[in-house]
Amino acid sequence: MLGKEVSSVIRASEVVFILTMEDVLTCAEEMGVPKEAITDDVFYQVKKGVESAWEGWPEVVKGAISEALKG
């Protein structure tokens, strides 16, 4: 045996944020952009933009935890 494989299942209740192609298409529709304009390349660029905007996510989460504990 070369290595020990570890598999895990992520439960939906354990996920904070997921952005899907359907979500992007819904946003595009709300903006008046036709769904056909959202190509795989456009989706990839949106994905990269969202990822870069979330670079500081640990601080966002810590702030949310602090606010939740105040309540």
N, CA, C and O atoms as a Maestro MAE file, in Angstrom:
{
 s_m_m2io_version
 :::
 2.0.0
}

f_m_ct {
 s_m_title
 :::
 protein
 m_atom[284] {
  # First column is atom index #
  i_m_mmod_type
  r_m_x_coord
  r_m_y_coord
  r_m_z_coord
  i_m_residue_number
  s_m_chain_name
  s_m_pdb_residue_name
  s_m_pdb_atom_name
  i_m_atomic_number
  :::
  1 25 0.836 -1.169 0.000 1 A "MET " " N  " 7
  2 3 0.000 0.000 0.000 1 A "MET " " CA " 6
  3 2 0.891 1.245 0.000 1 A "MET " " C  " 6
  4 15 1.718 1.428 0.893 1 A "MET " " O  " 8
  5 25 0.709 2.095 -1.012 2 A "LEU " " N  " 7
  6 3 1.559 3.264 -1.150 2 A "LEU " " CA " 6
  7 2 1.191 4.387 -0.200 2 A "LEU " " C  " 6
  8 15 2.070 5.085 0.307 2 A "LEU " " O  " 8
  9 25 -0.063 4.563 0.041 3 A "GLY " " N  " 7
  10 3 -0.489 5.658 0.908 3 A "GLY " " CA " 6
  11 2 -1.892 5.401 1.403 3 A "GLY " " C  " 6
  12 15 -2.649 4.620 0.827 3 A "GLY " " O  " 8
  13 25 -2.204 6.053 2.447 4 A "LYS " " N  " 7
  14 3 -3.522 5.898 3.035 4 A "LYS " " CA " 6
  15 2 -4.441 6.960 2.450 4 A "LYS " " C  " 6
  16 15 -4.201 8.156 2.613 4 A "LYS " " O  " 8
  17 25 -5.488 6.521 1.773 5 A "GLU " " N  " 7
  18 3 -6.444 7.461 1.214 5 A "GLU " " CA " 6
  19 2 -7.481 7.813 2.264 5 A "GLU " " C  " 6
  20 15 -7.983 6.950 2.984 5 A "GLU " " O  " 8
  21 25 -7.785 9.079 2.332 6 A "VAL " " N  " 7
  22 3 -8.778 9.549 3.275 6 A "VAL " " CA " 6
  23 2 -9.902 10.177 2.474 6 A "VAL " " C  " 6
  24 15 -9.674 11.070 1.658 6 A "VAL " " O  " 8
  25 25 -11.092 9.714 2.708 7 A "SER " " N  " 7
  26 3 -12.228 10.341 2.044 7 A "SER " " CA " 6
  27 2 -13.156 10.888 3.113 7 A "SER " " C  " 6
  28 15 -13.326 10.299 4.180 7 A "SER " " O  " 8
  29 25 -13.740 12.009 2.805 8 A "SER " " N  " 7
  30 3 -14.676 12.582 3.748 8 A "SER " " CA " 6
  31 2 -15.877 13.102 2.978 8 A "SER " " C  " 6
  32 15 -15.793 13.410 1.789 8 A "SER " " O  " 8
  33 25 -16.965 13.191 3.665 9 A "VAL " " N  " 7
  34 3 -18.188 13.694 3.084 9 A "VAL " " CA " 6
  35 2 -18.494 15.027 3.745 9 A "VAL " " C  " 6
  36 15 -18.488 15.146 4.970 9 A "VAL " " O  " 8
  37 25 -18.757 16.011 2.928 10 A "ILE " " N  " 7
  38 3 -19.131 17.315 3.460 10 A "ILE " " CA " 6
  39 2 -20.646 17.400 3.427 10 A "ILE " " C  " 6
  40 15 -21.267 17.267 2.372 10 A "ILE " " O  " 8
  41 25 -21.224 17.621 4.580 11 A "ARG " " N  " 7
  42 3 -22.676 17.740 4.675 11 A "ARG " " CA " 6
  43 2 -23.088 19.155 4.309 11 A "ARG " " C  " 6
  44 15 -22.381 20.112 4.624 11 A "ARG " " O  " 8
  45 25 -24.230 19.292 3.643 12 A "ALA " " N  " 7
  46 3 -24.733 20.609 3.261 12 A "ALA " " CA " 6
  47 2 -24.864 21.523 4.473 12 A "ALA " " C  " 6
  48 15 -24.648 22.731 4.367 12 A "ALA " " O  " 8
  49 25 -25.211 20.962 5.610 13 A "SER " " N  " 7
  50 3 -25.371 21.766 6.822 13 A "SER " " CA " 6
  51 2 -24.042 22.314 7.338 13 A "SER " " C  " 6
  52 15 -24.025 23.189 8.203 13 A "SER " " O  " 8
  53 25 -22.930 21.801 6.811 14 A "GLU " " N  " 7
  54 3 -21.612 22.239 7.237 14 A "GLU " " CA " 6
  55 2 -20.983 23.230 6.263 14 A "GLU " " C  " 6
  56 15 -19.847 23.660 6.463 14 A "GLU " " O  " 8
  57 25 -21.711 23.595 5.214 15 A "VAL " " N  " 7
  58 3 -21.187 24.501 4.191 15 A "VAL " " CA " 6
  59 2 -21.727 25.900 4.433 15 A "VAL " " C  " 6
  60 15 -22.922 26.079 4.671 15 A "VAL " " O  " 8
  61 25 -20.845 26.893 4.373 16 A "VAL " " N  " 7
  62 3 -21.251 28.272 4.589 16 A "VAL " " CA " 6
  63 2 -21.582 28.949 3.263 16 A "VAL " " C  " 6
  64 15 -22.543 29.715 3.189 16 A "VAL " " O  " 8
  65 25 -20.806 28.682 2.219 17 A "PHE " " N  " 7
  66 3 -20.990 29.396 0.969 17 A "PHE " " CA " 6
  67 2 -20.606 28.528 -0.212 17 A "PHE " " C  " 6
  68 15 -19.523 27.943 -0.238 17 A "PHE " " O  " 8
  69 25 -21.501 28.445 -1.192 18 A "ILE " " N  " 7
  70 3 -21.226 27.765 -2.456 18 A "ILE " " CA " 6
  71 2 -21.776 28.650 -3.556 18 A "ILE " " C  " 6
  72 15 -22.902 29.138 -3.460 18 A "ILE " " O  " 8
  73 25 -21.002 28.857 -4.584 19 A "LEU " " N  " 7
  74 3 -21.441 29.609 -5.750 19 A "LEU " " CA " 6
  75 2 -21.439 28.661 -6.942 19 A "LEU " " C  " 6
  76 15 -20.403 28.097 -7.294 19 A "LEU " " O  " 8
  77 25 -22.593 28.490 -7.555 20 A "THR " " N  " 7
  78 3 -22.712 27.568 -8.680 20 A "THR " " CA " 6
  79 2 -22.927 28.340 -9.979 20 A "THR " " C  " 6
  80 15 -23.174 29.546 -9.967 20 A "THR " " O  " 8
  81 25 -22.830 27.628 -11.089 21 A "MET " " N  " 7
  82 3 -23.127 28.218 -12.387 21 A "MET " " CA " 6
  83 2 -24.565 28.741 -12.391 21 A "MET " " C  " 6
  84 15 -24.836 29.801 -12.954 21 A "MET " " O  " 8
  85 25 -25.474 28.011 -11.773 22 A "GLU " " N  " 7
  86 3 -26.877 28.449 -11.704 22 A "GLU " " CA " 6
  87 2 -26.986 29.799 -10.983 22 A "GLU " " C  " 6
  88 15 -27.756 30.665 -11.399 22 A "GLU " " O  " 8
  89 25 -26.221 29.975 -9.913 23 A "ASP " " N  " 7
  90 3 -26.216 31.252 -9.193 23 A "ASP " " CA " 6
  91 2 -25.723 32.382 -10.093 23 A "ASP " " C  " 6
  92 15 -26.297 33.471 -10.103 23 A "ASP " " O  " 8
  93 25 -24.667 32.120 -10.842 24 A "VAL " " N  " 7
  94 3 -24.107 33.133 -11.740 24 A "VAL " " CA " 6
  95 2 -25.126 33.461 -12.836 24 A "VAL " " C  " 6
  96 15 -25.312 34.628 -13.181 24 A "VAL " " O  " 8
  97 25 -25.786 32.434 -13.381 25 A "LEU " " N  " 7
  98 3 -26.788 32.672 -14.417 25 A "LEU " " CA " 6
  99 2 -27.963 33.483 -13.886 25 A "LEU " " C  " 6
  100 15 -28.506 34.329 -14.597 25 A "LEU " " O  " 8
  101 25 -28.358 33.232 -12.645 26 A "THR " " N  " 7
  102 3 -29.446 33.994 -12.029 26 A "THR " " CA " 6
  103 2 -29.040 35.459 -11.881 26 A "THR " " C  " 6
  104 15 -29.835 36.354 -12.171 26 A "THR " " O  " 8
  105 25 -27.824 35.706 -11.437 27 A "CYS " " N  " 7
  106 3 -27.334 37.081 -11.311 27 A "CYS " " CA " 6
  107 2 -27.285 37.756 -12.679 27 A "CYS " " C  " 6
  108 15 -27.673 38.915 -12.825 27 A "CYS " " O  " 8
  109 25 -26.806 37.021 -13.676 28 A "ALA " " N  " 7
  110 3 -26.739 37.577 -15.029 28 A "ALA " " CA " 6
  111 2 -28.141 37.954 -15.513 28 A "ALA " " C  " 6
  112 15 -28.339 39.023 -16.090 28 A "ALA " " O  " 8
  113 25 -29.105 37.074 -15.275 29 A "GLU " " N  " 7
  114 3 -30.484 37.339 -15.674 29 A "GLU " " CA " 6
  115 2 -31.011 38.597 -14.986 29 A "GLU " " C  " 6
  116 15 -31.671 39.421 -15.618 29 A "GLU " " O  " 8
  117 25 -30.723 38.745 -13.705 30 A "GLU " " N  " 7
  118 3 -31.157 39.931 -12.950 30 A "GLU " " CA " 6
  119 2 -30.520 41.203 -13.502 30 A "GLU " " C  " 6
  120 15 -31.087 42.289 -13.380 30 A "GLU " " O  " 8
  121 25 -29.337 41.065 -14.110 31 A "MET " " N  " 7
  122 3 -28.636 42.202 -14.698 31 A "MET " " CA " 6
  123 2 -29.071 42.476 -16.133 31 A "MET " " C  " 6
  124 15 -28.649 43.460 -16.740 31 A "MET " " O  " 8
  125 25 -29.925 41.594 -16.675 32 A "GLY " " N  " 7
  126 3 -30.347 41.741 -18.060 32 A "GLY " " CA " 6
  127 2 -29.362 41.155 -19.054 32 A "GLY " " C  " 6
  128 15 -29.443 41.432 -20.251 32 A "GLY " " O  " 8
  129 25 -28.431 40.345 -18.563 33 A "VAL " " N  " 7
  130 3 -27.432 39.703 -19.412 33 A "VAL " " CA " 6
  131 2 -27.986 38.341 -19.844 33 A "VAL " " C  " 6
  132 15 -28.420 37.557 -19.000 33 A "VAL " " O  " 8
  133 25 -27.974 38.054 -21.151 34 A "PRO " " N  " 7
  134 3 -28.487 36.756 -21.597 34 A "PRO " " CA " 6
  135 2 -27.621 35.604 -21.093 34 A "PRO " " C  " 6
  136 15 -26.399 35.721 -20.997 34 A "PRO " " O  " 8
  137 25 -28.270 34.506 -20.777 35 A "LYS " " N  " 7
  138 3 -27.553 33.339 -20.262 35 A "LYS " " CA " 6
  139 2 -26.463 32.880 -21.225 35 A "LYS " " C  " 6
  140 15 -25.423 32.378 -20.797 35 A "LYS " " O  " 8
  141 25 -26.700 33.051 -22.522 36 A "GLU " " N  " 7
  142 3 -25.731 32.611 -23.532 36 A "GLU " " CA " 6
  143 2 -24.404 33.363 -23.423 36 A "GLU " " C  " 6
  144 15 -23.370 32.884 -23.890 36 A "GLU " " O  " 8
  145 25 -24.441 34.531 -22.808 37 A "ALA " " N  " 7
  146 3 -23.215 35.320 -22.648 37 A "ALA " " CA " 6
  147 2 -22.305 34.752 -21.564 37 A "ALA " " C  " 6
  148 15 -21.114 35.061 -21.522 37 A "ALA " " O  " 8
  149 25 -22.863 33.927 -20.696 38 A "ILE " " N  " 7
  150 3 -22.069 33.353 -19.606 38 A "ILE " " CA " 6
  151 2 -21.457 32.040 -20.084 38 A "ILE " " C  " 6
  152 15 -21.986 30.956 -19.833 38 A "ILE " " O  " 8
  153 25 -20.353 32.166 -20.762 39 A "THR " " N  " 7
  154 3 -19.623 31.003 -21.266 39 A "THR " " CA " 6
  155 2 -18.802 30.394 -20.129 39 A "THR " " C  " 6
  156 15 -18.745 30.937 -19.026 39 A "THR " " O  " 8
  157 25 -18.177 29.271 -20.419 40 A "ASP " " N  " 7
  158 3 -17.295 28.660 -19.419 40 A "ASP " " CA " 6
  159 2 -16.164 29.619 -19.043 40 A "ASP " " C  " 6
  160 15 -15.767 29.686 -17.880 40 A "ASP " " O  " 8
  161 25 -15.647 30.359 -20.025 41 A "ASP " " N  " 7
  162 3 -14.574 31.306 -19.758 41 A "ASP " " CA " 6
  163 2 -15.056 32.439 -18.853 41 A "ASP " " C  " 6
  164 15 -14.354 32.834 -17.923 41 A "ASP " " O  " 8
  165 25 -16.250 32.959 -19.122 42 A "VAL " " N  " 7
  166 3 -16.810 34.024 -18.282 42 A "VAL " " CA " 6
  167 2 -17.029 33.489 -16.873 42 A "VAL " " C  " 6
  168 15 -16.702 34.167 -15.899 42 A "VAL " " O  " 8
  169 25 -17.577 32.286 -16.751 43 A "PHE " " N  " 7
  170 3 -17.799 31.685 -15.434 43 A "PHE " " CA " 6
  171 2 -16.471 31.541 -14.694 43 A "PHE " " C  " 6
  172 15 -16.399 31.819 -13.497 43 A "PHE " " O  " 8
  173 25 -15.426 31.113 -15.390 44 A "TYR " " N  " 7
  174 3 -14.109 30.965 -14.771 44 A "TYR " " CA " 6
  175 2 -13.604 32.317 -14.262 44 A "TYR " " C  " 6
  176 15 -13.062 32.404 -13.160 44 A "TYR " " O  " 8
  177 25 -13.784 33.366 -15.061 45 A "GLN " " N  " 7
  178 3 -13.356 34.696 -14.642 45 A "GLN " " CA " 6
  179 2 -14.153 35.181 -13.434 45 A "GLN " " C  " 6
  180 15 -13.595 35.803 -12.530 45 A "GLN " " O  " 8
  181 25 -15.463 34.897 -13.414 46 A "VAL " " N  " 7
  182 3 -16.289 35.249 -12.253 46 A "VAL " " CA " 6
  183 2 -15.781 34.500 -11.023 46 A "VAL " " C  " 6
  184 15 -15.634 35.076 -9.945 46 A "VAL " " O  " 8
  185 25 -15.519 33.220 -11.203 47 A "LYS " " N  " 7
  186 3 -15.022 32.391 -10.100 47 A "LYS " " CA " 6
  187 2 -13.723 32.963 -9.537 47 A "LYS " " C  " 6
  188 15 -13.565 33.063 -8.321 47 A "LYS " " O  " 8
  189 25 -12.789 33.339 -10.419 48 A "LYS " " N  " 7
  190 3 -11.517 33.904 -9.963 48 A "LYS " " CA " 6
  191 2 -11.739 35.236 -9.241 48 A "LYS " " C  " 6
  192 15 -11.074 35.521 -8.245 48 A "LYS " " O  " 8
  193 25 -12.672 36.048 -9.741 49 A "GLY " " N  " 7
  194 3 -12.963 37.325 -9.099 49 A "GLY " " CA " 6
  195 2 -13.530 37.154 -7.710 49 A "GLY " " C  " 6
  196 15 -13.150 37.867 -6.781 49 A "GLY " " O  " 8
  197 25 -14.445 36.203 -7.568 50 A "VAL " " N  " 7
  198 3 -15.036 35.936 -6.253 50 A "VAL " " CA " 6
  199 2 -13.978 35.373 -5.311 50 A "VAL " " C  " 6
  200 15 -13.922 35.751 -4.141 50 A "VAL " " O  " 8
  201 25 -13.143 34.474 -5.816 51 A "GLU " " N  " 7
  202 3 -12.081 33.912 -4.984 51 A "GLU " " CA " 6
  203 2 -11.154 35.005 -4.473 51 A "GLU " " C  " 6
  204 15 -10.774 35.000 -3.302 51 A "GLU " " O  " 8
  205 25 -10.786 35.942 -5.342 52 A "SER " " N  " 7
  206 3 -9.865 36.999 -4.899 52 A "SER " " CA " 6
  207 2 -10.548 37.928 -3.907 52 A "SER " " C  " 6
  208 15 -9.893 38.455 -3.007 52 A "SER " " O  " 8
  209 25 -11.843 38.137 -4.055 53 A "ALA " " N  " 7
  210 3 -12.578 38.976 -3.103 53 A "ALA " " CA " 6
  211 2 -12.680 38.311 -1.736 53 A "ALA " " C  " 6
  212 15 -12.841 38.989 -0.721 53 A "ALA " " O  " 8
  213 25 -12.587 36.984 -1.713 54 A "TRP " " N  " 7
  214 3 -12.708 36.237 -0.459 54 A "TRP " " CA " 6
  215 2 -11.355 35.929 0.178 54 A "TRP " " C  " 6
  216 15 -11.285 35.118 1.101 54 A "TRP " " O  " 8
  217 25 -10.281 36.559 -0.295 55 A "GLU " " N  " 7
  218 3 -8.962 36.295 0.283 55 A "GLU " " CA " 6
  219 2 -8.923 36.570 1.778 55 A "GLU " " C  " 6
  220 15 -8.191 35.906 2.512 55 A "GLU " " O  " 8
  221 25 -9.697 37.536 2.231 56 A "GLY " " N  " 7
  222 3 -9.723 37.873 3.648 56 A "GLY " " CA " 6
  223 2 -10.841 37.185 4.401 56 A "GLY " " C  " 6
  224 15 -11.306 37.689 5.422 56 A "GLY " " O  " 8
  225 25 -11.281 36.029 3.904 57 A "TRP " " N  " 7
  226 3 -12.437 35.360 4.509 57 A "TRP " " CA " 6
  227 2 -12.247 35.006 5.980 57 A "TRP " " C  " 6
  228 15 -13.230 35.042 6.719 57 A "TRP " " O  " 8
  229 25 -11.055 34.669 6.450 58 A "PRO " " N  " 7
  230 3 -10.950 34.354 7.885 58 A "PRO " " CA " 6
  231 2 -11.384 35.531 8.768 58 A "PRO " " C  " 6
  232 15 -12.032 35.329 9.794 58 A "PRO " " O  " 8
  233 25 -11.029 36.748 8.374 59 A "GLU " " N  " 7
  234 3 -11.430 37.916 9.165 59 A "GLU " " CA " 6
  235 2 -12.941 38.129 9.102 59 A "GLU " " C  " 6
  236 15 -13.559 38.519 10.092 59 A "GLU " " O  " 8
  237 25 -13.531 37.871 7.936 60 A "VAL " " N  " 7
  238 3 -14.990 37.983 7.795 60 A "VAL " " CA " 6
  239 2 -15.671 36.985 8.725 60 A "VAL " " C  " 6
  240 15 -16.635 37.323 9.412 60 A "VAL " " O  " 8
  241 25 -15.167 35.762 8.742 61 A "VAL " " N  " 7
  242 3 -15.750 34.719 9.595 61 A "VAL " " CA " 6
  243 2 -15.574 35.074 11.073 61 A "VAL " " C  " 6
  244 15 -16.504 34.907 11.862 61 A "VAL " " O  " 8
  245 25 -14.407 35.555 11.450 62 A "LYS " " N  " 7
  246 3 -14.167 35.934 12.847 62 A "LYS " " CA " 6
  247 2 -15.103 37.059 13.275 62 A "LYS " " C  " 6
  248 15 -15.608 37.061 14.398 62 A "LYS " " O  " 8
  249 25 -15.332 38.011 12.379 63 A "GLY " " N  " 7
  250 3 -16.258 39.092 12.678 63 A "GLY " " CA " 6
  251 2 -17.687 38.580 12.851 63 A "GLY " " C  " 6
  252 15 -18.417 39.021 13.738 63 A "GLY " " O  " 8
  253 25 -18.069 37.643 11.987 64 A "ALA " " N  " 7
  254 3 -19.413 37.055 12.084 64 A "ALA " " CA " 6
  255 2 -19.572 36.262 13.373 64 A "ALA " " C  " 6
  256 15 -20.632 36.301 13.999 64 A "ALA " " O  " 8
  257 25 -18.526 35.544 13.776 65 A "ILE " " N  " 7
  258 3 -18.569 34.797 15.042 65 A "ILE " " CA " 6
  259 2 -18.732 35.764 16.201 65 A "ILE " " C  " 6
  260 15 -19.555 35.537 17.088 65 A "ILE " " O  " 8
  261 25 -17.960 36.833 16.202 66 A "SER " " N  " 7
  262 3 -18.048 37.816 17.282 66 A "SER " " CA " 6
  263 2 -19.445 38.413 17.371 66 A "SER " " C  " 6
  264 15 -19.990 38.545 18.467 66 A "SER " " O  " 8
  265 25 -20.032 38.776 16.234 67 A "GLU " " N  " 7
  266 3 -21.373 39.330 16.207 67 A "GLU " " CA " 6
  267 2 -22.408 38.321 16.697 67 A "GLU " " C  " 6
  268 15 -23.324 38.672 17.441 67 A "GLU " " O  " 8
  269 25 -22.257 37.069 16.276 68 A "ALA " " N  " 7
  270 3 -23.207 36.023 16.675 68 A "ALA " " CA " 6
  271 2 -23.151 35.779 18.188 68 A "ALA " " C  " 6
  272 15 -24.177 35.530 18.821 68 A "ALA " " O  " 8
  273 25 -21.953 35.854 18.754 69 A "LEU " " N  " 7
  274 3 -21.814 35.609 20.197 69 A "LEU " " CA " 6
  275 2 -22.341 36.748 21.032 69 A "LEU " " C  " 6
  276 15 -22.668 36.556 22.203 69 A "LEU " " O  " 8
  277 25 -22.432 37.950 20.446 70 A "LYS " " N  " 7
  278 3 -23.008 39.089 21.176 70 A "LYS " " CA " 6
  279 2 -24.497 38.947 21.370 70 A "LYS " " C  " 6
  280 15 -25.053 39.417 22.363 70 A "LYS " " O  " 8
  281 25 -25.155 38.285 20.400 71 A "GLY " " N  " 7
  282 3 -26.611 38.171 20.410 71 A "GLY " " CA " 6
  283 2 -27.087 37.280 21.472 71 A "GLY " " C  " 6
  284 15 -28.293 37.077 21.614 71 A "GLY " " O  " 8
  :::
 }
 m_bond[283] {
  # First column is bond index #
  i_m_from
  i_m_to
  i_m_order
  :::
  1 1 2 1
  2 2 3 1
  3 3 4 2
  4 3 5 1
  5 5 6 1
  6 6 7 1
  7 7 8 2
  8 7 9 1
  9 9 10 1
  10 10 11 1
  11 11 12 2
  12 11 13 1
  13 13 14 1
  14 14 15 1
  15 15 16 2
  16 15 17 1
  17 17 18 1
  18 18 19 1
  19 19 20 2
  20 19 21 1
  21 21 22 1
  22 22 23 1
  23 23 24 2
  24 23 25 1
  25 25 26 1
  26 26 27 1
  27 27 28 2
  28 27 29 1
  29 29 30 1
  30 30 31 1
  31 31 32 2
  32 31 33 1
  33 33 34 1
  34 34 35 1
  35 35 36 2
  36 35 37 1
  37 37 38 1
  38 38 39 1
  39 39 40 2
  40 39 41 1
  41 41 42 1
  42 42 43 1
  43 43 44 2
  44 43 45 1
  45 45 46 1
  46 46 47 1
  47 47 48 2
  48 47 49 1
  49 49 50 1
  50 50 51 1
  51 51 52 2
  52 51 53 1
  53 53 54 1
  54 54 55 1
  55 55 56 2
  56 55 57 1
  57 57 58 1
  58 58 59 1
  59 59 60 2
  60 59 61 1
  61 61 62 1
  62 62 63 1
  63 63 64 2
  64 63 65 1
  65 65 66 1
  66 66 67 1
  67 67 68 2
  68 67 69 1
  69 69 70 1
  70 70 71 1
  71 71 72 2
  72 71 73 1
  73 73 74 1
  74 74 75 1
  75 75 76 2
  76 75 77 1
  77 77 78 1
  78 78 79 1
  79 79 80 2
  80 79 81 1
  81 81 82 1
  82 82 83 1
  83 83 84 2
  84 83 85 1
  85 85 86 1
  86 86 87 1
  87 87 88 2
  88 87 89 1
  89 89 90 1
  90 90 91 1
  91 91 92 2
  92 91 93 1
  93 93 94 1
  94 94 95 1
  95 95 96 2
  96 95 97 1
  97 97 98 1
  98 98 99 1
  99 99 100 2
  100 99 101 1
  101 101 102 1
  102 102 103 1
  103 103 104 2
  104 103 105 1
  105 105 106 1
  106 106 107 1
  107 107 108 2
  108 107 109 1
  109 109 110 1
  110 110 111 1
  111 111 112 2
  112 111 113 1
  113 113 114 1
  114 114 115 1
  115 115 116 2
  116 115 117 1
  117 117 118 1
  118 118 119 1
  119 119 120 2
  120 119 121 1
  121 121 122 1
  122 122 123 1
  123 123 124 2
  124 123 125 1
  125 125 126 1
  126 126 127 1
  127 127 128 2
  128 127 129 1
  129 129 130 1
  130 130 131 1
  131 131 132 2
  132 131 133 1
  133 133 134 1
  134 134 135 1
  135 135 136 2
  136 135 137 1
  137 137 138 1
  138 138 139 1
  139 139 140 2
  140 139 141 1
  141 141 142 1
  142 142 143 1
  143 143 144 2
  144 143 145 1
  145 145 146 1
  146 146 147 1
  147 147 148 2
  148 147 149 1
  149 149 150 1
  150 150 151 1
  151 151 152 2
  152 151 153 1
  153 153 154 1
  154 154 155 1
  155 155 156 2
  156 155 157 1
  157 157 158 1
  158 158 159 1
  159 159 160 2
  160 159 161 1
  161 161 162 1
  162 162 163 1
  163 163 164 2
  164 163 165 1
  165 165 166 1
  166 166 167 1
  167 167 168 2
  168 167 169 1
  169 169 170 1
  170 170 171 1
  171 171 172 2
  172 171 173 1
  173 173 174 1
  174 174 175 1
  175 175 176 2
  176 175 177 1
  177 177 178 1
  178 178 179 1
  179 179 180 2
  180 179 181 1
  181 181 182 1
  182 182 183 1
  183 183 184 2
  184 183 185 1
  185 185 186 1
  186 186 187 1
  187 187 188 2
  188 187 189 1
  189 189 190 1
  190 190 191 1
  191 191 192 2
  192 191 193 1
  193 193 194 1
  194 194 195 1
  195 195 196 2
  196 195 197 1
  197 197 198 1
  198 198 199 1
  199 199 200 2
  200 199 201 1
  201 201 202 1
  202 202 203 1
  203 203 204 2
  204 203 205 1
  205 205 206 1
  206 206 207 1
  207 207 208 2
  208 207 209 1
  209 209 210 1
  210 210 211 1
  211 211 212 2
  212 211 213 1
  213 213 214 1
  214 214 215 1
  215 215 216 2
  216 215 217 1
  217 217 218 1
  218 218 219 1
  219 219 220 2
  220 219 221 1
  221 221 222 1
  222 222 223 1
  223 223 224 2
  224 223 225 1
  225 225 226 1
  226 226 227 1
  227 227 228 2
  228 227 229 1
  229 229 230 1
  230 230 231 1
  231 231 232 2
  232 231 233 1
  233 233 234 1
  234 234 235 1
  235 235 236 2
  236 235 237 1
  237 237 238 1
  238 238 239 1
  239 239 240 2
  240 239 241 1
  241 241 242 1
  242 242 243 1
  243 243 244 2
  244 243 245 1
  245 245 246 1
  246 246 247 1
  247 247 248 2
  248 247 249 1
  249 249 250 1
  250 250 251 1
  251 251 252 2
  252 251 253 1
  253 253 254 1
  254 254 255 1
  255 255 256 2
  256 255 257 1
  257 257 258 1
  258 258 259 1
  259 259 260 2
  260 259 261 1
  261 261 262 1
  262 262 263 1
  263 263 264 2
  264 263 265 1
  265 265 266 1
  266 266 267 1
  267 267 268 2
  268 267 269 1
  269 269 270 1
  270 270 271 1
  271 271 272 2
  272 271 273 1
  273 273 274 1
  274 274 275 1
  275 275 276 2
  276 275 277 1
  277 277 278 1
  278 278 279 1
  279 279 280 2
  280 279 281 1
  281 281 282 1
  282 282 283 1
  283 283 284 2
  :::
 }
}
